[in-house]
C-alpha cells in the first residue's frame, strides 16, 4: 500500500514538473549579514538584576533577479533591555534565491511575501538564538511569525495610501 502512495506522489510530482514546475523552489539560501552587540560587556552578564525585555522587528525585502528568480531577504532585529540600558542587540539578514514556477499573476506576490519568508524563518531564528547564546545570554527562540497577517497588513496600508493619493481636492 505504501508503494501505491509513493507511486501516486511521484506521479503528482511528474505532472507538476511537466506543467511548469513547482510554484516556488528554493535555489539557494544564505546568511547576508549578521551583527551582535553587547554594549555593557561583562557587566551585562554579571550585574544583570532583572530579566531583559525586548522588541523584535521583522521585515521582508524583495530583489527581482533575472526571471523567474527572485531574492527574498528576511530581516530580524532583536533589542533586549534591562530597565533603560541596552543588554544586547542582534540583527540578522537571511536570504534565499527563489525560482517561481508558472503560477497565476495574483499568486506571485503572496508566494514571495508569505511562503518565501516562512521557509527562511527557521534558519534565521536559529542564527539569532546561537548569536545570543554565544554572547553569554540564554538563547532567545523567536516565536513563529504569521507572514500572511503581515502581508495583509502591509497590503492594507498600501491600498489606503493609494486611495488617499487618488482623492481629489475640490
N, C-alpha and C positions, 0 to 999 in steps of 0.2 A: 504494500500500500504506500509505503514511503517512497518507493521508486516511482510510482504513478504521480505523486505530488511533485517530486523533483523534476520529472519529465514535463509536467504541466508548467512549473515555474520556468524551466528552460525554454519552453515554447513561448511563454509570455515575453521573456527577455528577448528572444529572437524577433518576435513581432515588433517590440518597441524599437529595436535597433533598425529593422527594415523600414519602420515608419518615420525615421528621423532621429532615433536615439532617445536617451532618457531626457526628461525635461531639464535637469540640471546635473552636471557632472563636475566633480572636483578634479581639476587638472593637477593642482599642487596647492599646498598651504605652507605658511612660513611666518616666522616672527619678524616683523618690520622694525619695531622699536620697543625698547623696554627701559624703564627708569625706576629706581628705588631710592628713596631719600629717607634718612634717619637724622633729622636736624639736631636732635638732642644728644646723639651719640650714645655712649654708655649710660649717661644719666637717664635716658628714656627707658632703659632696661632695668636699672637698679632702683630708681626713685619713683617708679610708677605706683601711685597710691589708689588710683581708680581705673576701672575698665574703660579703655578708649571707646569713643563713639565716632562714627564716621559717616561719610557720604560717598556714594558711588555714582559716577557719571557714565553714561553709555552713549555711544554714537556709532552710526554705520555710515561709512563713506564708500562711494562707488566711483570707479575709474574705468570707463569703457576702453577696451583694448581692441585689437583687430577682430572684427566679428567672426565668430559668435562668442568670443572670450570677453570676460568682464572680471576686473579685480574688485573684490569686496574686502574692505578693511573694517574690522570690529575694534573700536577704541573703548577701553575700560580704564577708568581712573578711580582710585580709592584714596581718600584722605582721612586719616584717623587722628582724633584729637582727644586729649585729656584736659578737661576744662577749656582754656583758651589757647593751650600750647599744642602745636602740631607734634604728634608722636611719630608718624610715618606717612609717606605719600608714595604711591606706586602707580605708574601708568604703563599700559600695555597696548600696543597696536599689533594685532594678529590678523593676517590677511590670507586670502585664498584666491587663486585664479580659477574661475568657474567657466564652464562651457554650456551655453544654452542650446537645448535641443529645439526641434520645431514645435513651438507652442503658440497658441493664440496671443496676440499682442497684449490683451488685457490681463494675461497671466504673467507676463515678463516682470513687471515691477514687484508684485508680491513674491515671486521666486527670488529675486535679487535682494529685496529688503527684509524678507521674513525667513525663507529657507536657508539662504547662504549664511547669514549670521548665526542662525540656530545650529548649523553644522560646525561653525568655527568656535562657538561659545565654550564648549567643554575644554578645549585646548587652552584658550585664553584664561579661563577660570583657574586651571591647574597652574599655569605660569605665575599668576598673581599669588596664589597660595604658597607656591615654592619660594617666590621672592620675599614674601613677608616672613616666612619661616626662616629663610637664610639670614634675614635681618635680625633674628633673635626673638621674634614675636611668635605667638601661636598662629598657625595658618588660618587665613580667612577664606571660607568657602562661600563665594558669592552665590546667592540663591538663583535658581533658574529665572531667566528673563522672558517675558511674554513679548516676543518680537512682533507678533500680529497686533497686539494692542498699541505698541509704539508706532507701528506703521499706520494704523487707523488714526492715531492722534496727530501724527505728522501730516498725513494726508488731509485731515480736517483743517489744520492750521493753514495749509497751502491753499485749500479751496476758499477759506474765509478771506485770505489775503487777496486772492483773485477776484472775489466778489466785491471786496472793498475797492479794489482798483478799477473795477468796471462800472461802479456807480458814477452817475454824472451829477454835477452840482448845478442847480438852477439859479 
